[in-house]
């Protein structure tokens, strides 16, 4: 992007955070309203989790005890159509590749039931999906060593993947083209309020007066929420991503390899741009300080990858590791999103995306724009994403809205 302008003294809406959620929100506010919009990012656009995202765009969700999985599946499908038409919608180009996402299942198990449930949801929403049984698994997915141990597989046929840095910067440029101000290198340090309403934000470059603030600052959202007296139970965890290259694997399987997370496994895989292959973790267990965490996998973590390949994808034994990095998730107790108004009037949060937010970013931006301007949205029942669901001391026992992958 071009050099950042100075922060204005006043605006109508401040969006805090230049990741995929903040830039999407700024974009939708800039195109759907006449509000003056200022996005403020303490680093650079996509500097945090968005830039590290594996950017998988799937629609298969296995369910949630308190509300059926139609909510997440619908949001993901709508968002994916937006990604597919991103250039037409925004004028910006992004990376986008098609790749089916496959879930394997065993009959009579909880994970198997979740895979089946997600398949039924896709069919109900008219999202293309296929189900394969028995010997068909070995024929379609021979690159996975233990595929014969599963009873069936469900393919989310129209899934795909993108690039978080591409998309966040695309949204930011498009927002700016529609009149928004995008300020980078300036951190928001607090939210000012008077008589129960937001009146502005404090930054390390001075004050900005505003009527509304949307905090989409990833793991830093918790601190700003606390500034207005709201305790958000967010937990930051560290995950690892490896990029592999294998000429023999590419020659043998080409474009046939789907995106996969094996049942109960912490690793997931997807093809990568440039005929490469991505293998990453999704475990939600290693606590991390977002301001000071190891940004590359260490030797024991590398050995874990080698062991996983030997056990599950020995066809990658000769692969070279051509890239590796670590990123962070910002998790809620139930791994579901928080999209809500909190504290004083005019204060909104979009947070807790728990490693599966990228695929929903266009929908989240639209929802947050609606919440700011109308206090509600016709897109989904936003009560499902309310921060108050944790007020009673919810310990996260609600069945996870997602399974392992980003």
Order of alpha helices (4+ residues) and beta strands (2+ residues): beta-alpha-beta-alpha-beta-alpha-alpha-beta-beta-alpha-beta-alpha-beta-beta-alpha-beta-beta-beta-beta-beta-alpha-beta-alpha-beta-beta-beta-alpha-beta-beta-beta-alpha
